Amino acid sequence: MIPLACMAESKQTRSTQKHEVRIGYGDPMYETMRWKDEPNKLGVPMNVRQNYRYTGHIYGEYMYRINSWLGVGGQLDFGATMFDYNSYQLDAQGNQFLASSQYRYFYDVCLMPSVRFTYFHRDWVNLYSGVQLGVGIHGDYLGRSEVGCACGVTALGVSVGRDHWFCTAEFGGLSNIQSLTAIYLIWTKWFNVSVGYRF
């Protein structure tokens, strides 16, 4: 137990390890609910979007711990959705067949300054909440891009670590909105996990 205790994060360690970097992964909750395969009707020529795939949210964050309860930093989040644009035609007998399939995608990049509040601390465990607010870029396979407002909330975060290394689990949400008619992401990334390093 003595070696493990020596690797726990004490108050003295926190005062000397003010920098924190981490990488993580969040679920594509909104994307999977919003973008689903379109069924093709038999006996009818048509174009449909099918075979949706999702990267989820891959993100990196830097945090400067001002003191034991307040940290400021920034987060960069990336998520993409891929699909096939399928064209179905009819043969001479009226049977439907796949005439062509085109790979297409769109993505969101969110760059957000962040603030974190740690309200429970023990040598091994921190409980915290946070907010992020910044810029979101929505782009697609045609090279088009639009800029919106990206915002995120960490309703509850749990950090468990020893010495320099730690891991987290968070519940919250992320949105990327340009206007009431251009909503790219709305309350996605409900759950995410990450691994980080303090120095």
N, C-alpha and C positions, 0 to 999 in steps of 0.2 A: 504493500500500500504506500510505502514511503516514496518510491519513484513516481507513482501516479500522482500523489499529492504535490510533488515538486513541479509537475507539469501543469497543474491547475492554474487558472488565471487569478492571481491575487491582486489586491489593490495597488501594490507597488508595481506589479507587472503592467497593469492597465495604464499607469502614469507614464511608463516608458515605451509602451507599444500603442501609440496613438493612431497609427495608420492601419487600414484594413482593406484588403482587396478580396473579391470573391467572384466566382462564376457559378451560374446556376441554370436550372431548367424549370419552366412553368407550363402548365397544361394549356392546350388551345380550346378552352371550354366554349367560348363564343363561336369560334370558327366551326367547330364540329356541329353545333346546333344550327348555325346560319347557312352553311354551305354543304348541301347534301346532293347525292346523285339524282339527276333527273331521269325518270323512266322513259324508255322509248316505246311508243305505241306500235304494235305489230301491224303490218300492212299499210303503213303511212310513211312517206319520206319525211325526214325531219333532222334537225340539228339539236344536239343535247350536250350538256356538260356532265361528265361522268368520271368515275374513278378518282374522287377527291383524296388528296393526301395532305398531311399537315406536319410541319416541322415542330410545332409547339413553340415556346418562347425561350430562346437562348439569350442569356443576359450576363453582363459583367457590371460590377459596381466597385467604386472606390469610396471609402468613408474615412473622414478624419474625426476622431473621437475627442471632442473638446474637453469633456469631463466624463464622469461615470454615467451620466444620464442623457447627454446631448451629443449627437454626431451630425455632421453635414458632409455632403459629398455629391456624387452623381452616378446615374445608372444609364447604361446603353442596352436596349432590348431589341431583339430581332425575331420576327416570326413570318413564315411564308405559308401560302396555300397553293398547292399544285392540282391541276385537273387536266382531263383530256376533253377536247372539243370534238365530239364524234358526229359524223355525217352519215345518216342511214338512207339508202336508196332502195328501189324495188327492181327486181329482175323481171324478165319477160313473163314469168309465171305469177308475178305479184308477191314474191317472197322478199322480205326485207333483208338487206345485207349491209355490212359496214363498209362504206365506200372510202372514207378517209378518217384519219384521227390526227389531231394537232395537239401538241403539248403546250399548255399555257400555265401561267402562274401570276400571282400578285403577292406583295410583301408589305410589311410595316416595319419601320425603324423608328424607335422612340428614344430620344435623348433628353433626360430629365434630371435637373438638380434635385437633390433629396435631403430630407431632414428626418432624423430618427430619434425617438425618445425611449430610453431604457428605464423602465419603472420597477424592475425586480432584478436583483443581481446576487448571484452566489458565485463561488469560485469556479464552478463548472457550468452553470446555467444562467442565461440572461433571457428575460422576457421583454419585448419591445413592440412599439408601433411606429409607423412612419408615413410620410406623404411624399409624393414626387409630382412635379409639375414642369412641363417643358414643351418640346417640339416633337411632333410626329410626322413622318414622311411616309406616304402611301404610294407605291409604285407598282407597275405591272410589266408584262412581257413585251409591250409595245414601246417601252422606254418612257412612258408617261409617268409623271410624279406630281403629287399634290401635298401641300403642307397644311397640317392641322395642329390642334392643341392636344398634347398627350398628358394624361394625368394618371397617377396611380395611388393606391392606398394599401398600406400594410396594416390590416386590422389587428393581427396578432402574429408575432414572430417569436420563435424559440431558437436560441443559439446555444449549442453545446460544444465546448472546446477544451483543449489542454495546451498550455503554453502557446505556441504560435498558431497551430492548426485548429480549425473549428468547422462545424457544419450547422446548417440552419434549416428550418422548416417554417413556411409562412402561409397564412391565409389572408387574401385581400382581393385586389382587382386592378385591371389596367384598361384604359380607354384611349382611343385616338379618334378625335372628332373634328371635322372641319366646319360643319354646319348641321342644321337640323335634318337636312336631306343628304348629307355626306358623312355618314357614320361608318368608319372603317373598323373600329373595334369598340365594343361596349362591354365593360365589366368582364373581361376575359382574364386568364391567368389567375384563377381562383386559388390554386395551390401551387407552390413551388418549393424546390429544395436547392441548396447550394453548398459549396465547400469553399472555405476561405483561409486566408493567411494574415496574421497580424505581425506588425514589425514597428 
